Amino acid sequence: MLFQVLEKGRSGRDSLEQVQQRHNPRDNAWIQEMTFGVLRQLPLLQSWLRTLLTSPLKGDKKIIEHLLLLGLYQQAFSRVAGHAAVSETVNAAASLGAPRLKGLVNAVLRNFSRQALAEQPVRDPIIQSGLPKWLYQAIDAAYGDSSQQVIEQTNQPAPLWLRINTRQVSKAAFTDRLDEAGITYTSPGSHPEAIILNKRQDVTALPGFEQGWFAVQDGAAQLAAHYLDAQPGERVLDCCAAPGGKTGHIVERTPDLASCVALDSDASRIKRTTENMQRLQHSQAVSLACADAALPADWWDGEPFDRILLDAPCSATGVIRRHPDIRWLRKASDIEQLMTIQAKLLDALWPLLRPGGTLLYATCSVLPRENQHQIRAFLDTHTDASLEPVSSGESRAQPGRQILPGEQQMDGFYYARLVKSANNQ
């Protein structure tokens, strides 16, 4: 999995699913803990490895470098006994087709212990951060004195939030079933449909999964349906909707909409959204389409929407604690491209909104260029758009709400609510 993410640029989630299918389910949590741990500590592990290797491993030997990173992580950060971490890592070299490198693996890991590298202080703040240099600098520039707290929270494992599907079960009935099963949780007062499990576990084994009693959705993402505030009889558009968490929440809160159209340009993600809507029993309430939201001529029927949710493609820097591979898959050059896509989507969707209608812009980013700067630029170029605050302290100069990772146990998210002039024709 580490090789696929770091060398091939594959999604950590996709790689993890593929790897876990080959193993006993009871080992899957361990596989995730080890691989995600390496991704979180990668700069530190690489700095140790540079000290221990006389030359980098290349070509078909490259995967052994990733194996060494895993061995170092187990020695420094896991509860695995040191001798076991060494012996199992050495044995794995043969399994990966490099039996001649078993001696090298053994020497590197034993030297790591002998030199006590894990006990030596790390003075480089970028290595300490566990982030690539460009992202460390971007967060530092955006948040100044608060940047260290943002970075620390970014490196913490994310809690497991559930959104209760109140169209299928009451919160009291669902939590009663959890109590019976001995599953502990907390109930955040700020999110009436949510609970947070005290321990991560296989959600498919929880009571009511097959019946659609709940969806896995972070608390920050659960705010989208509340901020959109769709009303009965309205026509709603959810753009970039997959895998459908926010779509489901919208129709749960307002089941008597005139219509709810959900778009995504990725066919495989639309398939997953369809499966989620079926499990949650929302198939009849949502019209799904595989289409590019930026090209309305290909899919729009010409009837304006009362509410539009634009969950825009973004750097996903606010959900790195949940998807640690993002820090290594995302590049500094991606941000400018993403900003162009975000602006294009805003411009394309605004004419589809009826006069007096609401567009909610959302990202899971902590970078101001994708958030406040994007909305300021839109307001400057669209005289028929005005800001309707979702939180206190908003202004045209500082529009929207920036949620930082760890805030009320939530992921990093950004929301800005725009209203179209009722006089617009």
C-alpha positions in Angstrom: 0.0 0.0 0.0 2.8 2.4 0.9 4.5 1.7 -2.5 1.3 2.3 -4.4 0.6 5.7 -2.6 4.1 7.1 -2.5 5.5 5.8 -5.9 2.4 5.3 -8.0 0.2 8.2 -6.7 -2.8 6.0 -5.9 -5.5 6.9 -3.5 -4.8 5.5 0.0 -8.5 4.5 0.4 -8.5 2.6 -2.9 -5.1 0.9 -2.1 -6.3 0.0 1.4 -9.5 -1.6 0.2 -7.6 -3.7 -2.3 -5.0 -4.8 0.3 -7.6 -5.5 3.0 -9.6 -7.8 0.7 -6.7 -10.2 0.7 -6.4 -10.5 4.5 -8.4 -11.7 7.5 -10.8 -9.0 8.6 -9.4 -9.0 12.1 -6.1 -7.8 10.7 -7.5 -4.9 8.7 -7.5 -2.4 11.6 -3.8 -3.2 12.1 -3.0 -2.8 8.4 -4.6 0.7 8.4 -3.0 1.7 11.7 0.5 0.8 10.4 0.2 2.3 6.9 -1.5 5.5 8.0 1.0 5.9 10.8 3.9 5.7 8.3 2.2 8.3 6.1 1.8 10.6 9.1 5.4 10.3 10.2 7.0 10.0 6.7 9.5 13.0 6.9 10.9 11.8 10.2 11.1 8.2 9.1 12.8 9.3 5.9 15.3 11.4 7.8 16.2 8.3 9.9 16.5 6.2 6.8 18.9 8.6 5.2 21.1 8.3 8.2 21.0 4.5 8.1 21.4 3.8 4.4 24.7 4.5 2.6 22.7 5.0 -0.7 19.0 5.1 -1.6 17.3 2.0 -2.9 16.1 2.3 -6.5 14.3 0.4 -9.3 12.9 -2.9 -8.2 14.5 -2.5 -4.8 12.5 0.6 -4.1 9.7 -1.3 -2.3 12.2 -2.5 0.3 12.7 1.2 1.2 9.0 1.3 2.0 9.3 -1.9 4.0 12.2 -0.3 6.0 9.9 2.7 6.7 7.3 0.4 8.0 9.9 -1.4 10.2 11.2 1.9 11.6 7.6 3.0 12.4 6.9 -0.2 14.2 10.0 0.1 16.3 9.5 3.8 17.2 5.7 4.2 17.4 3.9 0.9 17.8 3.4 -1.6 20.6 5.2 -4.3 18.7 8.2 -5.8 20.5 11.5 -4.6 19.0 12.8 -8.0 18.2 9.5 -9.0 16.5 9.4 -5.8 14.4 12.9 -6.6 13.2 12.4 -10.3 12.5 9.0 -9.9 10.7 10.4 -7.0 8.6 13.4 -9.1 7.6 11.1 -12.0 6.6 8.9 -9.7 4.6 11.9 -8.8 2.4 11.8 -12.3 1.0 8.0 -12.2 0.5 8.5 -9.0 -1.6 11.0 -10.8 -3.9 14.2 -9.5 -2.4 15.7 -12.3 -0.2 19.2 -11.0 -0.9 18.3 -7.8 0.9 17.4 -9.5 4.2 20.8 -8.8 5.6 20.5 -5.1 4.7 17.1 -4.8 6.3 18.3 -6.6 9.4 21.4 -4.3 9.7 19.4 -1.1 9.2 16.8 -1.9 11.8 19.3 -3.1 14.4 21.5 0.0 13.8 18.3 2.1 14.4 18.0 0.6 17.8 21.7 0.7 18.5 22.0 4.4 17.7 18.8 5.2 19.6 17.7 7.6 16.8 14.1 7.6 18.1 15.4 9.3 21.3 17.3 12.1 19.5 15.5 15.5 19.3 14.2 16.6 16.0 14.9 20.3 15.4 13.6 20.8 11.9 10.0 22.1 12.2 9.0 20.8 8.8 10.1 17.2 9.7 8.4 17.7 13.1 5.2 18.7 11.2 4.9 15.5 9.2 3.9 17.6 6.2 5.5 18.4 2.9 7.4 21.7 2.8 4.9 23.5 0.6 1.9 22.7 2.8 3.8 23.5 6.0 4.6 26.9 4.6 1.1 27.5 3.3 -0.4 26.7 6.8 2.2 28.8 8.5 1.5 31.8 6.2 -2.3 31.5 6.7 -2.5 30.9 10.4 0.7 32.4 12.0 0.7 31.9 15.7 -2.1 29.3 15.4 -0.4 27.3 12.7 1.2 24.8 15.2 -2.2 23.9 16.6 -3.6 23.4 13.1 -0.6 21.1 12.3 -0.9 19.2 15.5 -4.7 18.6 14.9 -4.0 17.6 11.3 -1.8 14.8 12.6 -4.3 13.4 15.1 -6.5 10.4 14.1 -10.0 11.5 13.3 -13.0 10.4 15.4 -15.7 8.3 13.9 -18.9 10.4 13.4 -22.3 8.9 12.5 -25.3 10.8 11.2 -28.5 9.1 12.3 -31.0 8.8 9.5 -34.0 10.0 11.4 -36.4 9.0 8.5 -35.6 5.4 9.4 -35.0 5.4 13.2 -35.1 7.8 16.1 -31.8 8.8 17.8 -33.1 7.3 21.0 -33.9 3.9 19.4 -30.6 3.8 17.6 -28.6 4.6 20.7 -30.6 2.0 22.7 -29.4 -0.6 20.2 -25.8 0.6 20.6 -26.2 0.4 24.4 -27.4 -3.2 24.1 -24.4 -4.1 22.0 -22.0 -2.5 24.5 -20.9 0.2 22.0 -20.0 3.4 23.7 -20.4 6.9 22.2 -20.8 10.5 22.9 -23.6 12.8 21.7 -22.4 16.3 20.6 -24.9 18.9 21.5 -24.2 21.0 18.5 -25.3 18.2 16.1 -28.8 16.9 16.8 -28.6 13.9 14.4 -25.0 12.9 15.3 -23.1 10.6 17.6 -19.3 10.0 17.9 -18.2 6.5 18.6 -15.6 6.2 21.4 -13.7 3.5 19.5 -13.2 3.0 15.8 -14.8 -0.2 14.4 -16.3 -1.8 11.4 -19.4 0.2 10.7 -21.0 -2.5 8.6 -21.2 -4.6 11.8 -23.1 -1.9 13.7 -26.8 -2.3 14.5 -29.0 -1.0 11.6 -26.3 -0.7 8.9 -28.2 -2.7 6.3 -31.5 -1.0 7.2 -29.9 2.4 6.5 -30.2 3.7 10.1 -27.1 5.9 9.8 -24.4 7.2 7.6 -20.7 7.8 8.3 -20.3 11.6 8.1 -18.0 14.0 9.9 -19.6 16.7 12.0 -18.3 19.5 9.7 -19.8 17.9 6.7 -23.1 17.5 8.5 -23.4 21.3 8.7 -23.9 21.5 4.9 -27.6 20.5 5.0 -28.2 22.9 7.9 -26.5 25.9 6.2 -28.3 25.1 2.9 -31.6 25.1 4.8 -33.7 23.7 2.0 -37.5 24.3 2.4 -40.5 22.2 1.5 -41.4 22.4 -2.2 -38.0 23.7 -3.3 -35.9 22.5 -6.1 -32.3 21.6 -4.9 -29.1 20.9 -6.8 -26.2 19.1 -5.1 -23.0 19.4 -7.2 -19.9 17.1 -6.9 -22.2 15.1 -4.6 -20.5 11.7 -4.4 -20.5 9.6 -2.2 -23.8 11.2 -1.2 -23.5 12.0 2.4 -24.7 15.6 2.1 -27.4 14.6 -0.4 -28.8 12.1 2.0 -28.8 14.6 4.8 -30.6 17.2 2.7 -33.5 14.9 1.9 -33.6 13.6 5.5 -34.1 17.1 6.8 -36.6 18.1 4.1 -38.3 15.1 2.6 -41.0 17.1 0.8 -38.7 18.9 -1.7 -40.0 19.4 -5.2 -36.9 17.7 -6.4 -33.3 17.0 -5.4 -30.8 16.5 -8.3 -27.3 15.2 -7.4 -24.4 15.4 -9.9 -20.9 13.9 -10.0 -18.6 13.6 -13.0 -17.1 10.3 -11.9 -19.1 7.3 -12.9 -17.6 5.0 -10.3 -18.4 7.5 -7.6 -22.0 7.9 -8.9 -22.3 4.1 -8.6 -21.2 4.3 -4.9 -23.7 7.2 -4.4 -26.5 5.1 -5.8 -25.6 2.3 -3.4 -25.6 4.7 -0.5 -29.0 6.2 -1.4 -30.4 2.6 -1.7 -29.1 1.6 1.7 -30.5 4.8 3.3 -33.8 4.3 1.4 -33.5 7.7 -0.4 -33.5 6.4 -4.0 -37.0 7.8 -4.7 -36.1 11.2 -3.3 -32.9 11.8 -5.3 -32.2 12.1 -9.0 -28.6 11.1 -9.7 -26.7 12.0 -12.8 -23.1 11.5 -14.0 -22.3 14.9 -15.4 -19.9 17.8 -15.3 -21.5 20.5 -13.2 -19.5 23.1 -15.1 -21.2 22.2 -18.3 -25.0 22.8 -17.6 -25.9 22.6 -21.3 -25.2 18.9 -21.1 -27.6 18.2 -18.3 -29.7 21.1 -17.1 -33.4 21.2 -18.1 -33.6 25.0 -17.9 -35.7 25.2 -14.7 -33.9 27.3 -12.0 -33.0 25.9 -8.7 -34.0 27.4 -5.3 -30.9 26.0 -3.5 -27.5 24.9 -4.8 -24.8 23.1 -2.8 -21.4 23.3 -4.5 -19.1 21.0 -2.6 -16.2 22.1 -4.8 -13.2 20.0 -5.7 -10.4 21.2 -3.4 -7.0 20.3 -1.9 -8.7 18.3 0.9 -6.2 19.8 3.3 -8.8 19.9 6.1 -9.3 16.1 6.1 -5.7 15.0 6.1 -6.1 13.6 9.6 -8.7 11.2 8.1 -6.8 10.6 4.8 -3.1 11.0 5.6 -2.1 10.0 2.0 -3.5 13.4 0.8 -0.4 15.2 2.1 1.8 13.2 -0.3 -0.6 13.0 -3.2 -1.3 16.7 -3.3 1.3 19.1 -4.8 1.7 22.8 -4.5 1.0 23.2 -8.2 -2.4 21.6 -7.8 -3.8 24.6 -5.8 -3.8 27.0 -8.8 -5.6 24.4 -10.9 -8.1 23.7 -8.3 -8.8 27.4 -7.8 -9.5 27.7 -11.6 -12.0 24.8 -11.4 -13.7 26.3 -8.3 -14.2 29.6 -10.1 -15.4 27.9 -13.2 -18.0 26.0 -11.3 -19.2 29.1 -9.4 -19.6 31.0 -12.7 -21.4 28.1 -14.4 -23.8 27.4 -11.6 -24.8 30.9 -10.6 -27.1 31.4 -13.7 -29.0 28.2 -12.7 -30.0 29.8 -9.4 -33.4 31.6 -9.3 -33.5 35.2 -8.1 -33.7 35.1 -4.3 -32.1 31.7 -4.3 -29.2 30.4 -2.2 -25.9 28.9 -3.2 -23.8 27.3 -0.5 -20.1 27.0 -1.3 -18.2 24.3 0.6 -14.7 22.9 0.6 -12.7 20.6 2.9 -9.7 22.8 2.7 -7.9 25.0 5.2 -6.2 27.1 2.6 -7.6 30.7 2.2 -6.9 30.8 -1.5 -9.5 28.2 -2.1 -11.9 29.7 0.5 -12.1 33.3 1.5 -10.1 34.5 -1.5 -12.3 32.6 -3.9 -15.5 34.0 -2.4 -14.2 37.5 -2.3 -13.3 37.3 -6.0 -16.7 36.0 -6.8 -18.5 38.8 -4.9 -16.3 41.3 -6.7 -17.3 40.1 -10.1 -21.0 39.3 -9.5 -23.0 42.4 -8.4 -26.2 40.3 -8.0 -24.5 38.2 -5.3 -24.5 39.0 -1.6 -23.1 37.2 1.5 -25.5 35.7 3.9 -23.4 34.8 7.0 -23.5 31.3 8.4 -21.5 32.4 11.5 -20.8 35.6 13.5 -18.0 37.9 12.5 -18.3 37.4 8.7 -17.8 40.3 6.4 -17.1 40.9 2.7 -13.4 41.1 3.6 -13.6 37.8 5.6 -16.5 35.9 4.2 -17.6 32.4 5.3 -16.8 30.2 8.2 -13.4 28.4 8.3 -13.6 25.3 10.6 -10.1 24.1 11.5 -9.2 20.4 12.1 -10.1 19.4 15.7 -12.5 22.2 16.3 -15.4 20.6 18.2 -13.8 17.3 17.0 -14.6 18.2 13.4 -12.6 18.1 10.2 -11.3 21.2 8.5 -14.1 22.7 6.4 -15.1 26.0 4.9 -18.6 27.3 4.1 -19.9 30.5 2.5 -23.5 31.2 1.7 -24.4 33.4 -1.2 -27.8 34.8 -2.0 -28.9 36.0 -5.5 -30.6 39.4 -5.8 -34.4 38.9 -6.0 -34.4 41.8 -8.5 -32.2 39.9 -10.9 -33.9 39.0 -14.2 
